[in-house]
């Protein structure tokens, strides 16, 4: 990477604020590219230390797209393809435009580009279009408990969103747009089953406690109590207490099966509902990705060799900076702290 110039431009060049803004955007794009190296982290730290204006520019570049979201939505109002996408049922929606380069020069002025940013949020800086249309959603680090009926409770984990399915004012199910939910259903056997739709699958429950997690194209279904029935592409699979099934939209096509049912220890499974993140020989890249779901700002891991390092441990969600410090000591990593809550591990 050609590092941004430390000094200010001479007469005839770009104005200093404009130059700093562009340089800060370049740094944000570099960190999000997956191609940054330890030397880049050190150079960025020096760049931010140049002056308070540099630090402010970097923090603003990291956060500005969230502030520009309403403008992007307004710009997208005139886009015919996006308008059709909004009106389509949740299950039938699909991206209709190609991904553009993050923070390209014409993004702010182009309605189509604004729509692309809504469909494909860069670095997960804000929710997707589908998530913004959801009936209920949570932000980073936020959790929310909903009583959707006298006998149905749904708890949303961080950065999660759901849309309701209802008839005659009565909610009988939800679409999990993204994120993670815990569902407690206490209906009688002759009542209508409560249904959760996720990743092309349909989960039905009458009396059960279960969790559904949908990130990217992978869905994890865990039964804590009772019995569930998962239907996917014309097939069905029951799940009993202490069982988990991981599936995806293409699971049947690739494997010819809905996936393998595994056992989980309900007694020892303290999780996000208890304020704990637990990992057992989990790749460091996945641990960092999970921490980023709960922590404001962003943790960036540099180095492919580090990405696969196994991590085992239990971390308190309320103190994830301590988790970062423990990981740093475990692997003897260099830590670069940047404005806007950005932390680089290398």
N, C-alpha and C positions, 0 to 999 in steps of 0.2 A: 504493500500500500504506500502511495506517496503521501507522507504525513502532511497535514495542514501547516501552513506557515505560522510561526510563532508571533511575528510582528504584525503591525498594521499596514495597510496598503499605502503606497505613495499617491500623490495627486494624479488623478486620471483613472485610478483603479476603483474597484467596488468600495462602497462605503463600509466602514469598519463593522457596524452592526449587521449589515447584509452578509459580509464575508464570514463573520463568526457564526451566523445562523446556518449558512451553507456548510461550513466546516463541521459544525455540531451534527447536522443531519448526516454528513458523510460518516462520522464516527458511529452514530446509531445504526446506520445501514451496515457498517463493517461488523459491529458486534452481532447483528442479527443474521449475518451471512453464513456463519459456521466456519468461516475461513480465517478468523482472527487467531493470532499467535500471542505468546507471552510478551514478545517485544511490542506488539500492538497495544497491549494493556499498559505497559510501562509508558509508551509514547502518549497514550491518551491521558494517563495520570499527569504527565508533565504538561500536556496541553491544558487540562482543566486547572492546573496550578498556576498558569500564566497570569491570570487576573480573576477578580470576582466576576467580570463580564463573561469570561470563558466558562466559568462554572455555571453561571445562570443560563448561558446559551445551551449548554449540554442538557441541563435539567429540562429546559423548555422544549428542546428537540425530542426528548424522550416522552414528554407528556402532551405535546401540542396536538397530536392527532385525536386524543380523547376529547380535547376542547373543541376541535373542529368537527366532531361527529355531527352535531346538529346541522352545520353548514353542508356537510356531505349528504345528509338526508334530504335537505331542501334541494340541493343540486340534482339529486337522483329522482326527484318527483317527476321531472319531465322525461325520464328515460322509459321508453315503451317496454323494453325487455324486463326491467326491474318491476314495473307496474304489474306486468303479467305474472311475474314471480311471486309478488306479494299476494295476489289473489288466488294462487294455486294452493291446494291442500298441502299440509305439512309434509305428508309422506311422498308427494310427487314432486317436490321442489328439487331443482338441481341447478348448479352454477351454469349461467348462460354466457359468461364472458371469460376471457382468459386473464390470468394473473398479470398485473403490471409491475414494473420495478418500483419498489418501495421508495416513496418520497421523490418520484420523478418530477421534473420541472413543470409539467402541464397538469399535474393532479388536481391542484386547487381550482383550476379553471374548467376542467372537463367533467361534465355530468356523468359520462360513461365511466371515467376513471374513478369518480367518487363512488359510483355503484360497485365497482370492482373492490374498492377498499371496504365497502360494507359486507360484501360476500366473503372476502379473504382478508381479515384484519391482520396487518403486519405485526409480527412479534407478539400477537395476542394482546395488543394494546387496548382493544375494546371488544365488546361482544359482536358476534356475527349478526347479519340481518335477521336471520331466523330467531336468534336469541333476543334481539331487540323487540321482535313482534310478540314474544311470549307473554302469557298472562302473569306469570310470576318469575322473578329472577333475583339472583344474589350477586353481589360484587366480590371483589377479592377479599378473602378473610371473613366474609359474612356468611352466617347461617340463619335459616328461617324456618319456623314451624307453622304449618298450616293445618287447620281443621276443615277439611273439605266436605265432611259430613259428620253426623254424630258418631259414626262408627269407622271413620277413615281419617287418619292423620298422615301427613306427608311432611318430611323434613328435608329441606334443600341444603346441600352442602355448598361450599364456596364456589363461586363462578358457575352456577347452575341455573337452568331455566326450564320451565314446563309450560305447556298449554293445556287447557282444560277441555275435556269432552263431556258435554252435558246435553240432556234432553228434558224439556219442560222445567228448566231451572234446577234440575238435579244432576250433580256431577257423578258420572259413573266411570270415569277414567281420565288418564292424563297422557300426553305425549312428552316424553323426556327429550327435549331438544338437544341439550348437552349438559355435561356435568354429572352430578350424582344425587340420588334421593334415597331416603329410607322411608319405607311405607309400612304402616301398621293398620291392618284391616281386621275388624272384629264383627263381621256380619254373620247373621245366622245362615245355616245351610240353604234355606229356601229363599234367601235374598239374592239380588243380582250381584254377580261377582264384580269386583273392582278390577279394572284393567289398566296396565301400563304398556304403552307402545314405545319401543326403542329399537333403532337399527333394523327395521323391517320385521322385528319379532313382537309377539303379543304375549304378555304375562297376565294370567288370570288368577285371582285369589279371593277366597271367601273369608277364611280366618287364617291369617298369616302375618308374620313380620319378616320383611325382606328388604334388600338393597339392590338398586340398579345403578350401574355406573357406565356412562357412555362418553368416551373420549376418542376423537378421531373416528375410526371405523370399527373400533373394538368395544363390545358391550360385555360387562361382567354382571351376572345375576347370582346373588347369594341369598339362600333361604335360611333365616335364623330360627323361625318357628312356623309350624303348620306345614301346608303343602301348596306348591305352586304348579301351574301348568304353562309351559312355554310352547307357543306355536310359531313355527318359522317355515315359510315356503311350503305349506301344506303338510308339514310334519309336526308332531307334538312330542314333548319330553316333560315328564313329571320331575319335580324337585322336592325333596323332603328336607326337614330341619338338618342343618349342618352340611348342606351340599351346595356346591358352586358350579356354574357353567359359564364359560367364556365363549362367546360367539361373535360373528361379524356378518355383514351383509353378504359376503362372498364365501362364507364357511361351507355351505352345502356344495357350491360349485367347485371349490378347491378340494375338499376332503370327502365329499359324498356323505357327510354326517354332520350333525348339529354341534359336535364337539364332545369333549370328554368331561364327564361329571367328576369333580374332585371333592374331597372332604375338607371341611374347615372346623376348627375347634371354637365353638361358640363361647365356651367358658373363658378361653384365653384371648378372645378376639377383641381387645380394646382398640377402638378405632377413632375415626374423626368425630363420632358422636360423643366420645369421652374426652375429646381434645387432644388426641395422640395420633401421631403418624408412626406406623411401625413398618420396618423393612427387614427382610431376611435375605441376605446375599443378593441384594438388588443392585443392578448396575448404577453407578454414580450418576450417569446422565439422566436416568429415570428418577432418581432421588431429587436431583436438582429441578427437574421438570415438575415434580409434585410440590416441592417447596414453593415454586413460583406460582402455583395455583392459590396459595394461602397468603403469601407475603407481598405487600406493596413494593413497587420497584421491580427489579429483575436480577436474578443471579445468572451469570454467564459462565459456562464452563469451557475452557480452552484446552484442546489437546485430545485427539482421538484415543490415545493410550489411557488417559484418565477416564474417559467415558464409560469404559467397561469394568472399571474397578468395582468389586463387590462391597456393598455396605450393609451392615446389620445393626439395628439399633431402634430405640424408641425416642421420639422427640416430641416435646410439647408444642402444640400449634401456637400457643400464646408467646413463645420465645424461640422463634425460628432463627434469630441471629445467633443464639447459643448453638443451635444445630449446625449452622454454617461454621462457627468457630471449632466445633468438635470435628467436623469433616476436614477442616484445614489442618488441624493437628494430626489427625489420623494419617493423612496422605502427605503431610509436610508441604502443603501448597502455598503459593504466594497469593495474597489477597490484595486486590486493588479496590478501594472504596471510592465510588464516584457520586456526583450529585444525582438527586432524584431516586435514591435508594438502590442504585445499580452497584452490584458487587461482582467483580471478575475473579474467578478462581483459575489459577494456571500452575 
